[in-house]
Amino acid sequence: MEITFNLPGLETIEQRTIPLDSSVIYDVIIIGGGPAALTAAVYCMRKGVKTGLITLDVGGQVAETSVVENYMGYNHIEGISLVQRFKEQVEQFEIGFLQGYKAIQLQDGTIKKVTCEDGNTYMAKAVIITTGKRWRRLNVPGESELTGKGVAYCAICDAPLFKDKDVMVVGGGNSAVEAAIDLAKLATSVTVVQLLPHLTADKVLQDELSKFNNVTIVYQHQLKAIHGTNSVEAVTLFDSRSQKERTLNVQGIFIEIGLVPNTELVKDVVALNHNGEIIIDCNCRTSRPGIFAAGDVTSVPYKQIIIAAGEGAKAALSACEYVLLKK
């Protein structure tokens, strides 16, 4: 039986994936749909172990990235197109597939049990968690509609796209100031909007930012709305001191107020660090035997697509070794 899984912006095509079967004990179940998950799926299937994949959506944060210019093999590729290439790799295999979960629970044991919100439970000898992180969002009008059209969350990924443009960075911590520094080297102007009366970034970063004459810091302001039709055109700011709103014309906005790891399903199962990330060793093993993790959801630094993919491969090989040694 063939099923399809849908990716926004792409045509639906037939897949070799098959429905995840609650009566089967899989060797490995992978939870997630980003680069780490899809890479792990390919490696597991190539090893010949019975594999299942459970995901909310395919692509993760990559699908929300405008353009990727730092993934080997592609000088310049849209995020959604890179996800399509990953997806095509997985399509070669008859992997058990379930898409669209919103809440799941993981139960540890000799056989791991993954229960989805519809009550169905799926079983595996090993589980790989690759649920990634989600951008901490402002949830203001226009943010969702213009994500990938001028609204961005990763300066490392997208800063080059805003060369010679007027851009804004929301936030005052290390990630926001680092983003402002990267953007100041390329953009015509950078406006940093901070809710507090001061920046909270490390002093060394603030000192570096002060070297640029095209950067303006606006304190005690709050972003209220983002405007534009097909791309970002302007924003509305609220001054907490004067209690007045004003409009500022910009072509891009970077929301740098942190990331939230998607670890709700394992918070009582495996050890997490102070950031809520899954602690893993160099073999992607968590604190519980048979539970592995990879990608942005873990304690591994530098949250990049290529790193997540590599970690997904490691996690798959470690999980396969674990399963095969148990036979």
Secondary structure, DSSP 8 states (H G I E B T S, - for coil): -------TTS-----S-EE--TTSEEEEEEE--SHHHHHHHHHHHHHT--EEEEESSSSGGGGG-SEE-SBTTBSSEEHHHHHHHHHHHHTTS--EEEE--S-EEEE-SSSEEEEETTS-EEEEEEEEE---EEE-----TTTTTTBTTTEES-HHHHGGGGTTSEEEEE--SHHHHHHHHHHHTTSSEEEEEESSSS--S-HHHHHHHTT-TTEEEEESEEEEEEE-SSS--EEEEEETTTTEEEEEE-SEEEE-S-EEE--GGGTTTS-B-TTS-B---TT-B-SSTTEEE-GGGBS-SS--HHHHHHHHHHHHHHHHHHHHHH-
